[in-house]
């Protein structure tokens, strides 16, 4: 004895409007013609800004982060340290402790 499996649920009407629409969508999906999502408006502010950023990125003009303030105390100190390193006068570590002999 072989068990027969019945198809459950309501029968599908292949000629219904819904089934025809689903069939068209499946065909478009297989052909790659199905457009998804909201279309892009190239005139919008965001799209214009994205194009400008992409052009700057291609030219190498795009800089990330905040610009360096050359007049700040930290930058002056870093510049001084760099100059001392180049001159060879920059000492690393803790200064030597001179013990006085009694």
Backbone as JSON Lines, residues from 0, in Angstrom:
{"i":0,"aa":"X","n":[0.81,-1.18,0.0],"ca":[0.0,0.0,0.0],"c":[0.86,1.26,0.0]}
{"i":1,"aa":"X","n":[0.56,2.12,-0.89],"ca":[1.32,3.36,-1.03],"c":[0.45,4.51,-0.52]}
{"i":2,"aa":"X","n":[1.05,5.37,0.29],"ca":[0.3,6.51,0.8],"c":[0.25,7.61,-0.26]}
{"i":3,"aa":"X","n":[-0.93,8.07,-0.56],"ca":[-1.09,9.16,-1.51],"c":[-1.17,10.47,-0.73]}
{"i":4,"aa":"X","n":[-0.43,11.46,-1.2],"ca":[-0.42,12.75,-0.54],"c":[-1.33,13.69,-1.33]}
{"i":5,"aa":"X","n":[-2.32,14.22,-0.66],"ca":[-3.21,15.17,-1.31],"c":[-2.65,16.57,-1.13]}
{"i":6,"aa":"X","n":[-2.86,17.39,-2.14],"ca":[-2.44,18.78,-2.05],"c":[-3.46,19.53,-1.21]}
{"i":7,"aa":"X","n":[-2.96,20.15,-0.16],"ca":[-3.85,20.85,0.75],"c":[-4.12,22.26,0.25]}
{"i":8,"aa":"X","n":[-5.19,22.85,0.72],"ca":[-5.51,24.23,0.41],"c":[-6.39,24.38,-0.8]}
{"i":9,"aa":"X","n":[-6.62,25.6,-1.12],"ca":[-7.52,25.94,-2.21],"c":[-6.83,25.75,-3.55]}
{"i":10,"aa":"X","n":[-7.52,25.31,-4.58],"ca":[-6.89,25.16,-5.89],"c":[-6.56,26.52,-6.51]}
{"i":11,"aa":"X","n":[-5.47,26.57,-7.28],"ca":[-5.0,27.81,-7.89],"c":[-5.64,27.96,-9.26]}
{"i":12,"aa":"X","n":[-6.24,29.14,-9.5],"ca":[-6.81,29.44,-10.82],"c":[-5.73,30.14,-11.64]}
{"i":13,"aa":"X","n":[-5.17,29.45,-12.64],"ca":[-4.07,29.98,-13.43],"c":[-4.48,31.17,-14.28]}
{"i":14,"aa":"X","n":[-5.76,31.36,-14.54],"ca":[-6.23,32.45,-15.39],"c":[-6.61,33.69,-14.58]}
{"i":15,"aa":"X","n":[-6.43,33.67,-13.28],"ca":[-6.81,34.83,-12.47],"c":[-5.83,35.98,-12.71]}
{"i":16,"aa":"X","n":[-6.29,37.19,-12.43],"ca":[-5.47,38.38,-12.63],"c":[-4.22,38.31,-11.75]}
{"i":17,"aa":"X","n":[-4.41,37.87,-10.52],"ca":[-3.28,37.8,-9.58],"c":[-2.22,36.82,-10.06]}
{"i":18,"aa":"X","n":[-2.64,35.65,-10.51],"ca":[-1.68,34.64,-10.96],"c":[-0.96,35.11,-12.22]}
{"i":19,"aa":"X","n":[-1.66,35.82,-13.11],"ca":[-1.0,36.34,-14.31],"c":[0.03,37.4,-13.94]}
{"i":20,"aa":"X","n":[-0.32,38.26,-12.96],"ca":[0.62,39.3,-12.52],"c":[1.85,38.65,-11.87]}
{"i":21,"aa":"X","n":[1.63,37.62,-11.04],"ca":[2.76,36.92,-10.41],"c":[3.65,36.25,-11.46]}
{"i":22,"aa":"X","n":[3.04,35.73,-12.5],"ca":[3.81,35.08,-13.56],"c":[4.66,36.12,-14.31]}
{"i":23,"aa":"X","n":[4.09,37.29,-14.59],"ca":[4.85,38.36,-15.26],"c":[6.02,38.82,-14.38]}
{"i":24,"aa":"X","n":[5.76,38.99,-13.09],"ca":[6.83,39.4,-12.18],"c":[7.96,38.37,-12.15]}
{"i":25,"aa":"X","n":[7.6,37.1,-12.14],"ca":[8.62,36.04,-12.12],"c":[9.45,36.06,-13.41]}
{"i":26,"aa":"X","n":[8.78,36.3,-14.55],"ca":[9.5,36.38,-15.83],"c":[10.46,37.58,-15.83]}
{"i":27,"aa":"X","n":[9.98,38.73,-15.35],"ca":[10.84,39.92,-15.29],"c":[12.01,39.69,-14.36]}
{"i":28,"aa":"X","n":[11.76,39.02,-13.24],"ca":[12.84,38.73,-12.28],"c":[13.89,37.83,-12.93]}
{"i":29,"aa":"X","n":[13.45,36.84,-13.7],"ca":[14.4,35.93,-14.36],"c":[15.18,36.63,-15.46]}
{"i":30,"aa":"X","n":[14.55,37.62,-16.15],"ca":[15.23,38.35,-17.22],"c":[16.08,39.49,-16.71]}
{"i":31,"aa":"X","n":[15.93,39.84,-15.44],"ca":[16.67,40.96,-14.88],"c":[16.05,42.31,-15.2]}
{"i":32,"aa":"X","n":[14.78,42.34,-15.57],"ca":[14.1,43.58,-15.92],"c":[13.31,44.15,-14.76]}
{"i":33,"aa":"X","n":[13.27,43.47,-13.66],"ca":[12.45,43.9,-12.53],"c":[13.15,45.04,-11.8]}
{"i":34,"aa":"X","n":[12.49,46.21,-11.75],"ca":[13.04,47.35,-11.05],"c":[12.55,47.32,-9.61]}
{"i":35,"aa":"X","n":[13.46,47.46,-8.68],"ca":[13.1,47.4,-7.27],"c":[13.43,48.73,-6.61]}
{"i":36,"aa":"X","n":[12.63,49.11,-5.65],"ca":[12.9,50.3,-4.86],"c":[12.49,51.58,-5.55]}
{"i":37,"aa":"X","n":[12.78,52.65,-4.88],"ca":[12.4,53.97,-5.35],"c":[13.44,54.47,-6.34]}
{"i":38,"aa":"X","n":[13.01,55.08,-7.45],"ca":[13.99,55.57,-8.42],"c":[14.81,56.73,-7.86]}
{"i":39,"aa":"X","n":[16.05,56.86,-8.31],"ca":[16.96,57.89,-7.81],"c":[16.7,59.18,-8.57]}
{"i":40,"aa":"X","n":[16.58,60.28,-7.82],"ca":[16.44,61.6,-8.43],"c":[17.82,62.24,-8.48]}
{"i":41,"aa":"X","n":[18.37,62.36,-9.69],"ca":[19.74,62.87,-9.84],"c":[19.85,64.36,-9.56]}
{"i":42,"aa":"X","n":[18.72,65.06,-9.47],"ca":[18.72,66.49,-9.22],"c":[18.68,66.81,-7.72]}
{"i":43,"aa":"X","n":[18.53,65.81,-6.86],"ca":[18.41,66.07,-5.42],"c":[19.74,66.53,-4.84]}
{"i":44,"aa":"X","n":[19.65,67.23,-3.71],"ca":[20.86,67.76,-3.06],"c":[21.82,66.64,-2.68]}
{"i":45,"aa":"X","n":[21.29,65.56,-2.17],"ca":[22.14,64.45,-1.74],"c":[22.89,63.83,-2.92]}
{"i":46,"aa":"X","n":[22.22,63.63,-4.04],"ca":[22.87,63.03,-5.2],"c":[23.95,63.96,-5.75]}
{"i":47,"aa":"X","n":[23.68,65.26,-5.75],"ca":[24.69,66.23,-6.2],"c":[25.9,66.17,-5.29]}
{"i":48,"aa":"X","n":[25.66,66.11,-3.96],"ca":[26.76,66.05,-3.0],"c":[27.55,64.75,-3.15]}
{"i":49,"aa":"X","n":[26.85,63.62,-3.4],"ca":[27.55,62.35,-3.59],"c":[28.44,62.37,-4.83]}
{"i":50,"aa":"X","n":[27.96,63.0,-5.9],"ca":[28.77,63.1,-7.12],"c":[30.02,63.94,-6.86]}
{"i":51,"aa":"X","n":[29.84,65.07,-6.13],"ca":[30.99,65.92,-5.81],"c":[32.01,65.17,-4.95]}
{"i":52,"aa":"X","n":[31.52,64.41,-3.97],"ca":[32.43,63.64,-3.11],"c":[33.18,62.59,-3.91]}
{"i":53,"aa":"X","n":[32.49,61.95,-4.85],"ca":[33.15,60.93,-5.67],"c":[34.23,61.55,-6.54]}
{"i":54,"aa":"X","n":[33.96,62.75,-7.1],"ca":[34.97,63.43,-7.9],"c":[36.18,63.81,-7.05]}
{"i":55,"aa":"X","n":[35.94,64.3,-5.84],"ca":[37.05,64.65,-4.95],"c":[37.85,63.4,-4.58]}
{"i":56,"aa":"X","n":[37.15,62.29,-4.36],"ca":[37.83,61.04,-4.01],"c":[38.71,60.57,-5.17]}
{"i":57,"aa":"X","n":[38.22,60.73,-6.41],"ca":[38.99,60.3,-7.57],"c":[40.23,61.18,-7.76]}
{"i":58,"aa":"X","n":[40.11,62.5,-7.47],"ca":[41.22,63.42,-7.63],"c":[42.19,63.4,-6.45]}
{"i":59,"aa":"X","n":[41.8,62.77,-5.35],"ca":[42.65,62.75,-4.17],"c":[42.52,63.99,-3.33]}
{"i":60,"aa":"X","n":[41.46,64.77,-3.53],"ca":[41.27,66.01,-2.76],"c":[40.47,65.79,-1.49]}
{"i":61,"aa":"X","n":[39.85,64.64,-1.37],"ca":[38.97,64.4,-0.22],"c":[39.8,64.14,1.02]}
{"i":62,"aa":"X","n":[39.56,64.97,2.04],"ca":[40.26,64.81,3.3],"c":[39.25,64.49,4.37]}
{"i":63,"aa":"X","n":[39.58,63.55,5.2],"ca":[38.69,63.18,6.28],"c":[39.17,63.82,7.58]}
{"i":64,"aa":"X","n":[38.25,64.11,8.45],"ca":[38.61,64.63,9.75],"c":[38.75,66.14,9.77]}
{"i":65,"aa":"X","n":[39.13,66.64,10.91],"ca":[39.24,68.07,11.13],"c":[40.61,68.55,10.67]}
{"i":66,"aa":"X","n":[40.7,69.74,10.08],"ca":[42.02,70.24,9.66],"c":[42.89,70.56,10.87]}
{"i":67,"aa":"X","n":[44.2,70.43,10.7],"ca":[45.16,70.65,11.77],"c":[45.37,72.14,11.96]}
{"i":68,"aa":"X","n":[45.32,72.59,13.22],"ca":[45.61,73.99,13.55],"c":[47.1,74.09,13.85]}
{"i":69,"aa":"X","n":[47.84,74.69,12.91],"ca":[49.31,74.77,13.04],"c":[49.74,75.68,14.18]}
{"i":70,"aa":"X","n":[48.88,76.61,14.63],"ca":[49.25,77.54,15.68],"c":[48.95,77.03,17.08]}
{"i":71,"aa":"X","n":[48.43,75.8,17.2],"ca":[48.09,75.29,18.53],"c":[49.35,74.91,19.3]}
{"i":72,"aa":"X","n":[49.22,74.87,20.61],"ca":[50.37,74.55,21.48],"c":[50.88,73.16,21.18]}
{"i":73,"aa":"X","n":[49.98,72.22,20.99],"ca":[50.37,70.83,20.75],"c":[51.16,70.71,19.44]}
{"i":74,"aa":"X","n":[50.68,71.38,18.38],"ca":[51.37,71.29,17.1],"c":[52.73,71.96,17.15]}
{"i":75,"aa":"X","n":[52.83,73.05,17.91],"ca":[54.13,73.72,18.06],"c":[55.11,72.8,18.77]}
{"i":76,"aa":"X","n":[54.63,72.12,19.84],"ca":[55.48,71.2,20.59],"c":[55.92,70.03,19.7]}
{"i":77,"aa":"X","n":[54.97,69.48,18.91],"ca":[55.32,68.37,18.02],"c":[56.35,68.79,16.97]}
{"i":78,"aa":"X","n":[56.21,70.02,16.45],"ca":[57.15,70.52,15.46],"c":[58.54,70.69,16.07]}
{"i":79,"aa":"X","n":[58.57,71.19,17.32],"ca":[59.85,71.36,18.01],"c":[60.52,70.01,18.26]}
{"i":80,"aa":"X","n":[59.75,69.03,18.69],"ca":[60.3,67.68,18.93],"c":[60.84,67.1,17.63]}
{"i":81,"aa":"X","n":[60.1,67.28,16.52],"ca":[60.55,66.76,15.24],"c":[61.87,67.41,14.8]}
{"i":82,"aa":"X","n":[61.98,68.72,15.01],"ca":[63.22,69.41,14.67],"c":[64.38,68.91,15.51]}
{"i":83,"aa":"X","n":[64.13,68.69,16.81],"ca":[65.2,68.19,17.68],"c":[65.6,66.77,17.29]}
{"i":84,"aa":"X","n":[64.66,65.97,16.84],"ca":[65.01,64.62,16.38],"c":[65.91,64.69,15.15]}
{"i":85,"aa":"X","n":[65.58,65.6,14.23],"ca":[66.4,65.74,13.03],"c":[67.8,66.26,13.36]}
{"i":86,"aa":"X","n":[67.91,67.16,14.33],"ca":[69.21,67.7,14.74],"c":[70.02,66.7,15.54]}
{"i":87,"aa":"X","n":[69.37,65.73,16.16],"ca":[70.07,64.77,17.01],"c":[70.17,65.24,18.44]}
{"i":88,"aa":"X","n":[69.44,66.28,18.82],"ca":[69.5,66.79,20.19],"c":[68.35,66.28,21.05]}
{"i":89,"aa":"X","n":[67.53,65.42,20.5],"ca":[66.38,64.91,21.25],"c":[66.81,63.71,22.07]}
{"i":90,"aa":"X","n":[66.63,63.79,23.37],"ca":[67.04,62.7,24.26],"c":[65.83,61.88,24.65]}
{"i":91,"aa":"X","n":[65.98,60.58,24.61],"ca":[64.9,59.67,24.99],"c":[65.06,59.26,26.44]}
{"i":92,"aa":"X","n":[63.95,58.97,27.08],"ca":[63.99,58.44,28.44],"c":[64.13,59.5,29.5]}
{"i":93,"aa":"X","n":[64.39,59.01,30.69],"ca":[64.48,59.86,31.87],"c":[65.87,60.42,32.02]}
{"i":94,"aa":"X","n":[66.01,61.66,32.46],"ca":[67.36,62.2,32.64],"c":[68.13,61.45,33.73]}
{"i":95,"aa":"X","n":[69.43,61.42,33.55],"ca":[70.29,60.69,34.5],"c":[70.32,61.42,35.84]}
{"i":96,"aa":"X","n":[70.22,60.64,36.89],"ca":[70.24,61.21,38.23],"c":[71.69,61.31,38.71]}
{"i":97,"aa":"X","n":[72.09,62.53,39.05],"ca":[73.46,62.75,39.55],"c":[73.43,62.62,41.06]}
{"i":98,"aa":"X","n":[74.13,61.61,41.59],"ca":[74.2,61.44,43.04],"c":[75.41,62.23,43.55]}
{"i":99,"aa":"X","n":[75.17,62.99,44.56],"ca":[76.27,63.75,45.16],"c":[77.0,62.86,46.16]}
{"i":100,"aa":"X","n":[78.3,62.86,46.06],"ca":[79.07,62.06,47.0],"c":[79.41,62.89,48.21]}
{"i":101,"aa":"X","n":[79.25,62.3,49.38],"ca":[79.54,63.03,50.61],"c":[80.85,62.63,51.19]}
